[in-house]
Each structure stands twice: as structure tokens, then as C-alpha cells.
Amino acid sequence: MLDNLPRGTITIEEIEMGMTRHLQKVVTDEDIEMFAQVSTDRNPVHLDDDYAQDTIFEGRIAHGMLTAGLISAVIGEQLPGHGTVYMGQTLKFLGPVRPGDMVRAEVEVIGIDHAKRRVQLDCRCTVNGKKVLIGEATVLAPSGKFD
């Protein structure tokens, strides 16, 4: 492995089918407010209790892309980790994430192209064991070999 690869990074040479990594995070009001500020998405379903109460969600929800960002965190920090380049992502939102929910974001290796350093990942987020987001990502994994 190259000396400059961060500890915890899994190179294309080390990745195996079925590998999984995950993180868990409680989504807070502050997270939602910061995401609204950074993204400029100030939809009141995320920020206004009174407004959100009259929607199909019957209360405030986190931005879907905030939840998807947890998938990005697993990919960028754990599998494959630092040096990974996102190439594509599909997402399907299955349920709301509410302030105070503990989200488990998980990725699983479902395809490897060693020659192109590409990895296909099954992605999912759950709250209390119920899927709230599913999708697939294609990433370019870091290599531990000199070309």
C-alpha cells in the first residue's frame, strides 16, 4: 500500500465482493438548518413545524439529500475511503427522516472492475430497521500500486 494513503482506506486491490461498511447518526434540528443554509433549500417542510404539520408527512422532515449525504460519508471515509472518486449514484427515497431519527447508512460491494478501478455499491439508509433510502453508487477506488 502507498504510504500516502490514509489509514482505513481500502484500495481496489483489497476490495472484495460483499464487503460492507456503515455509520449511524442522529439527524438533529441543527443538521437540517445547516443543510438548508448550505444547499439554499429552505422548503418549509424541513424548517417550519406549522407548515409541515399540514403536509403528507404530518411534521417536519430532513432533506432527502442530507440523508443521501450519509451514504457519501461512508464511501468517502470508509469504503473505499479517502481518495475515492464518485462517478454516479441512483437514489430512491422510501420514507421520511425526522429530526431525532437515528439513521444507519450502509454500503455493500456488489461489483468490482479491477482493470478500471471501478466499484459498484448497493446503498441503503434505514431508520429503526425500515428502509428510507436505497440506491447504487459507482466509484473509482484508490489504488495501492504504482501505474
N, C-alpha and C positions, 0 to 999 in steps of 0.2 A: 504494500500500500504506500502511496506517496506520503511523505512527511507532512505536506501542507494540507492534507485532508483532515477536517475536524473529526475529533473523536465522536463515535456514534454514527458517522456517515457510513452507509452501506454501498459499496461500489457495485457496478454492473457485474463484476466477476464474482461477487459474493451473494448476489440476489438469487433467491430460489422461489420456485412456484409455491404458492400457499403461504408465504411469509405474511405476517400481519403486524401492524403497529397501531396504537390508538392513543388518544388523550381524552381526558374528561375535564369539563369546565362548566361552572355555573355561570349562566348568562345573566348579567346584572343590568339594572337600570342605567348605570354609568356606561356599560359596554354599548347599550343601544343608543344612548345620547352621543357618545363619542363616534360611533359608526355613522350616525346621522350627520354629524358635523363633517367628518372626513369625506363621506360619499356625497354629501349635499342632498341626500334622500330624506326629506323631512315629512314624509307621508304621515298624517296624524294617526294612522292605525298603529304606528310604532311609538308615538310620543304623547298622545292625548287620551287619557282614560275615558273621558265622557264621549268623545267621538268613537273610540274603538269599541265601547260597550254596545253601540248600535250597529256593529258590523256582523258578518257571519261568524267572526271569531269570538264575539262577546267579551272582548277585552284586548288589551294591548299585546302585540307580538313582536318578536325580534325580526329584523330584516332577514330575509332568506339568505342573502349573500353574506351576512355576518356568520350564520351557521355554516355556509359553504367555506368561509374563511378558515374554519377549524380543520377542514379537510386539507386545505393548503398548508396549514401549520404542521400537520402530521407528515405530509410529503416533504416539506422544506426542512423540517427539523429531525425526522426520524427515518422515513423510508421513501426514497433513498437517503434524504438528508441534505446537508449543505452542499451546494454545487449542482443541485438538481435544477433542470430547466423544464417548466411546464410547457407542453405542446398543445394540449387540448383537454377539455373537460365537458362532460354532459352532466346535467343535474335534473332531477325530478323532485319537486317538493311535495311531500305526502301529508304533512301535518304542521301545525304551528309550534313554534318555540316561544315560550312565555318568559318574562322576567322571573328569575329564580329557578328556572329549569336547569337540571344537570344534563348537559349534552355529552354523549360519548361519540366521538368521531373516530372512525376506523377505516383503514385501507388494507387491502389484501392483493398480493401479486397474483394476477390471472394470466399474464402473458409476458414473455421475455424475448427480445430480439437482440442477442449479444452483438451481432455484427454492426447493428445501427445504434446500440446502447439504449434502445427504447424499451420501456416497461409499461405494461397495461395494468392498471389498478382498479379493482372494484372498490367503490367508496360508499360509505353509509354513515348516517348520523342517527342516533336513537335517543329518546327520552323515556326513561322508565321501561326500557326494553322495546318500545314501539318505534318503528322506523319513521323518521320525519324527513329524511333526505336520502336519496340514492343516486348513483351515477357511476361513471367510469372516467378515469383520467389516463392520459398518455403523457409520459415524461421521458426526458433524456437524462439518464443516470450518469453520475460521475464515474470516471474510470481510475483505477489504481495503477494502470500501466502507461508507460510512455509510448506514444504512437510513432 
